[in-house]
């Protein structure tokens, strides 16, 4: 059976791994040229075509995968002049792997449906390493039959695929996941800063948490920084964390859910992002140790 033609919008750190795995599984691949892309030389050498406009990309493929920063970028990719929406063919499919605001996702899905196409949100968890290995987790919102149709494509780059519910629910679950993840990292970072200022050795701090209630993924991602000032254990910037926390707070406010703790995490990341542009999340420890209660 002829494999569907896939178009990628957003070939950054995550998108590069996704695109590479799609190409390795033999799908005809097209890419949107963009200044934010990673180098495309290897993908082009493997046969990927490139387009300058989203409209032209959409006209040439059966499935468009979006993997961009957030809702403003998703909306721009779809709705701008010469954007993807203008080129969608009847029966084609848009898969949004970005981190996005669920209400925006639902609105865009409606516009895609009005154009005669289908839409699912397939928010990602894990890191660029797992993206390159084809081992992402996908949280999917949308029609179950559409998911079943595109599952072979998703399995090119995902290890676990969970159908959360209707359109937008995948992005809602991603915000919940990221709040727990970022909140846990921020909590341990603040405790580590307190430990440093009070004279508790870093190795003792890590050992005691690892042997008790502080054990888990968040601690392990911070461990290289706590013990050796190596921030690469979590290659996710504070500014990206701030964006995700802003989305979560807005979503919580939108459904009248409690968000006092989230507000505190958001305020902490906002201050750190302003003071340390480009810093990675583990470097939050150094920022908090330096600034103290101020």
N, C-alpha and C positions, 0 to 999 in steps of 0.2 A: 504494500500500500504506500502511495506517495506520502512522504512526510510533509507536515504543514510548514509553511514558510514563517519564520519568526523574525520580528523586528524588535530591537532593543533601544530604549530611550533611557540613557543614564548608564554609562560604563565607567563608574567610579570604582572604588575599592571592592564593594560588594558586587556591582554589576559586571565587573571584569571576570570574576569567578563564575558568575551565572552564565555569561556569554561563552566563556571557554568550555564549560561543560555541555552547553547546548550544541556547540559546534562539534565537540568530540562524539556526541551521540548521533551525528549525521544529519541534523536539521539544517536546511538552508537558512543562513543567518544574514540579517541586514542590521546596520548600526546607524544611529543618528550622530553625525559629527557635532561635537560640542567642546568648548574650551575646558569644561570640567572633567572630560573623559581621561582615563588612564591611557597610556600609549596603545594604539590599536594595531601596531605592525604585525604582531603574531596572528591576530584574528584575521587581518586582511590577507596575510600569507596563506591562511587556511581556507580562504575563499569567501570571507565575509564581504558583502557589498556595503557601501556607505552612502548616506544621503544627507543633504544640507537642510532639508525641511521635513518636519514631522508629517505633513500632508503627503509628500512623495513616498516616504517610508511606509505609511499606512496603506497607500494604494498598492504597494508591491508585496504585501505580506498577508497572512491569514490571522496571525496573532501578534499583538503589540504588548511587550512587557515594559512597564515603567519601573525604574529603580532610581528615583531621585530623592532629594533631601527631605521634602515635606510638602504640605498641601499647596503653598504658593507655586512651587515648581511643578507639581502635578497639574494644577489648573492652567499654568502657562503652557505646558507641553500639549495639553489637550485643546485649549480654547483660544490660544493666540492665533493671529492671522497666519495662515500657512501651517497651522498646528494639526495634530493627529486627527481630531474630530472631523476636520474637513476632508480627510482622505479615507476614512473608514468605509470599507465595502460591506454591503448587507451580509449578515451572518458571521462577520469577523468577531474577534474576541480581544478585549483589553484586560490584561492582568496587572494590577497595581501592587508592586512589592515594596512600595515606599512606606515610610511612617507618616501617617496622615490623620487629620481631624475627621472623625466618622461622619459628621454632618456634611462636610465637603464631599466626602466619598459618595454618600448617598445621592447628593445632588448631581455629581458628575456621572454616576451610574445611570441616572434618569436620562441625562442628555445623550449618553451612548445608546441607551435603549431606543430613544426617539430617532436616532440615526439608523436604526435597524441592526444594531450590533449588540453584543453581550459584554458583561463586565463582572469581574470578581476582584476582590481585594485579597491579596496573599502576603500579608505582612511577615517579615522575616525576624527570626532571632538567631543568635550566634554571631560569628565574627567573619572577617574576610578570609581567615584561614579555612574555616568550614565551607565558605562559599566556593573557594578554589577546589576543595576536596569533594564538592557535591554533597555536603552533609548539613545543609541548613535545616532549620525548623520553619515550617510555614503555617500560619494561622489564617485560615481561609474563610471569607464571608461571601455568600452568593448562593446561587441555585446548585443543588447537589448534582443534577444531571450535567451542568456545565463543568463542574469540578471533575466529574467522572470522565468527561470528554478530554479535558486537558491534563489529567493526572500524569500520563506518560511524559509530557513535557516537564511538568513540575518535578517529577522523579529524576530528571537529569541532574538537578542541582539540590534536591532536598532529601533528607533522610527521614524526617517525620512530617507528615502532612495532616493537619487537624481541621476538620470542618467545624467552625465555631457556630455558624448560623447564617442569617440573612446578610445581604450586602452591608458593609460597614462594620460588622461584628468582628471581622478579622483585625481591622485597625483598632477597634475598641479594646480587644484582648491584648494587642501589642502595647497599647498605652498602659494597661494594667501591669503587664509583664515588666515594661521598662521602669515604671514607677517603683515596683518592688526591687528590681535590680539596682537602679540608680539610688534609691533610698537606702538600700542596705550598704552599698559602697560608701555613700555619704555619711551614714551613721558611724561606720567603722573608721572612716577617715577622721571624723571629728574626735572619736575616742582615741585614736592614735596620736592626734595632735595634743590632746590632753595628757596622754601618757608621756609624750616627749617633753612637754613643759614641766611635768611633775617629776621627771627623772626616772621613769620606768624604762628599762632597756627594751629596745624594739624586739629583740629576740625573745625576751620573756613575754612581752605583750602578745606576740604571735603564737608562741607555744601554748599559753594559757587559753587563748580564744580557740585555738585549733583542737584543744582537748575538751572543750566545753560547748556552751551554747552559741559561741561566736563562730563555730566551724561552718564552712560552706563555700560556695563559689565566690562570693564577694571577697572573703578573706584571701582566698587563693589568688584572685586577680590582683589584690593589693600586696600580697606577700613580697614579690620582687622589689617593689618600691620601699616597703617598710624595712627590709633587711639590706638592700643594696642600692637604693635610690634609682632603680631601673623602672621606668613607667610603662614599659612595653607589655606588662601583664594584662593591661586593658587598653587597647589602642582605640579609644573612643574619646573624643575631645569633650572638655567641659562645656564648650559652646553648644555642641550637639546635645549633650545632656540637658542643658538649659532649654533648648528648643523642645525636646521631648517632654520635659516636666511642664513647660508652658501649655503644651497640648493636653497633658493629663489634667492639669488644674482646670482648664477650660471645659473639658469633658465632664469632670466631676461637678463643676458648677452647673453645667447644662442639665444634669439629672438630679440636682439638689442633693448630692452626696457629700459626706464629710470630707474636708480636704485641708484641715489645719496642719497636719504633719507635712503634707505635700507642699503647702505654702512655705513652710520652713526650709524644706529641701530646695525649693525653687529659689527662694531668696538667697540661700547660701551659694548656689551655683551661679546666680546672677552676679553676685559680688565677685566671685572667683573668676568668672569669664571676663568681666570688665578689667580686672587687675592683671590677669595672665592670659592674654589672647593666644589661642593655639595650644594651650596646655592640655595634657591628657588627664583623664579622671583621677588616676592615682596621685597626680601632683596636687590634688585638692588637699592632701595631708600637709604638704609643705606650706601651702597658702594659709591654712587654718592654724598651723603651728606658729607661723610668722605673725599673723594678724591678731590672734587671741580673741578676746571678747569684743574687740572693736569691730 
